[in-house]
């Protein structure tokens, strides 16, 4: 096998001598009668655009597997998710043309970097585009992004301090994920992407069509038993797709206030992997909020007070000014706004 | 052969980067933004702390924690930075002007239309701020391009240069002021099929519709850079040629772009224009050779002399060049190379 990628493939910030995920994967897949080698072709700082040039120097055989996991550095170079995904697909096709009998495209793992704060896109979006593009190109796909996100408090527990590279535990998980992929072991619930309406959308019609897309590149989505939910309750849902990519749609038709759209989805593994979670909250047309409900979450509570406190004393034009905290609309966030919030405190908008 | 790693950096710059490095046991300091066209001021980030470094190589000021800088410009003895900071309801712009060790925040453009604002690009007109372009939207992956004029005291009401596309997004903003006073903003934007390079021209009457810098194609075009020239402007970017990326360039003449042409070899990437004593030059990455390449340009964009430096992809160098060669500055080391 050849593991192709950037510093995450190289194993940066791993414990000394551990060799990142490729060395671990080799150990996991080897048996007393079969030695699997995984060549580490990770280059620090590399983007997918640069990888396309480097891959021309590699070649494989019909029994060789190429794993492509790259794209994190593209984010810092302002390359869009669509171009990153396009490059990843080109890398996979190039690998096949270079003789590799099996090519696996992997989503990038999440980043939570504070040192790169301010980038205009996220690893979540890039992973979503890689899922979509590898599905459209009918490529074998692993999903370490989903594996990492499903870990509790993953940034704090399985990452190095730079929030880009995994720590030794993170590399263990990454290697296990790839090993599961090659052993056809499905431990992951479907991933969700491309939700409509947008999170925190306002003025949404009460008859809006709710939609989200599920991906499951292993056993596939259980389309008959995957539903959208509104405020935790399943609604009548249409599921269309090929199992690997499934579109869930529902039109409840009677939405009011600020509903939460969620998901209760499972795959076809035995036992099934199930994902139950709230996904987005949005505001329906005509919803009336209490004045003190600054964050428009339906309640006047401590969160609203925090927003007002941070903006307290600011005037319109200041970087600290929050227009919604200026409850009396007098151009400044002051004591009169605090009094209005206090009057509503503890009440619900709906 | 080009590289002679011997020349020490100016002592103050070594001291600056050395002191910053000593504060971090793991991540090295990196240059977050730099003014390649005027004076060489740049911003170094280390463990989340951002320092403006003046052209003398000495730290000029420390910026507030939590801001991220995307654009910096030298204005006479002063400098300007533009970036963003996290806010309770999204991400907001940040502009500041500095002189000596003092930092003064500038008021923000009003009339915000999206909860996320990103990647402001400063445009300067001689020794004054002309305005800034930035990305704005309600969610990641769906940004409009906006512009606000600076009247000397405040930003005027923002104008939409390019609305949010139906699918995909717009990224990688670059902007400049043309010799005739118009403003040129360029960016990479999704056209429903792949990313293309777009541009818009602005003057006192408003902004043109977004123009394609090169004819539509079915391959990604990414990371544009722009520089004003006496007769218009040059735009360089990287275009996938079906096998690899390579740097392409188009010239703006009047209000139209002349035919784009390949400027770099296969594997050339991430162009930026650099103002040097040898004239305008193009800095780009050569992924095949693992080198950075500096190419002098004529006013109409024809390539001239080239110099190269072997260095990692992460180590985008600062460059100074004259008729005899190029000084490359990379963190705590420097190198000199002669022109090919």
Interface residues (C-beta under 8 A of the other chain):
Chain A: X13 X43 X44 X45 X46 X47 X49 X50 X52 X53 X54 X56 X73 X77 X78 X79 X80 X81 X82 X83 X86 X87 X90 X114 X115 X116 X117 X118 X119 X120 X121 X122 X124 X125 X160 X161 X162 X198 X199 X200 X201 X295 X306 X307 X310 X311 X316 X317 X318 X319 X322 X324
Chain B: X26 X27 X45 X47 X48 X66 X67 X68 X69 X70 X83 X84 X85 X86 X87 X88 X89 X91 X92 X93 X94 X105 X107 X108 X110 X115 X116 X118 X119 X135 X138 X139 X140 X141 X143 X154 X168 X169 X171 X172 X188 X190 X194 X195 X220 X222 X223 X238 X240 X243 X244 X245 X266 X267 X269 X270 X285 X287 X288 X312 X313 X314
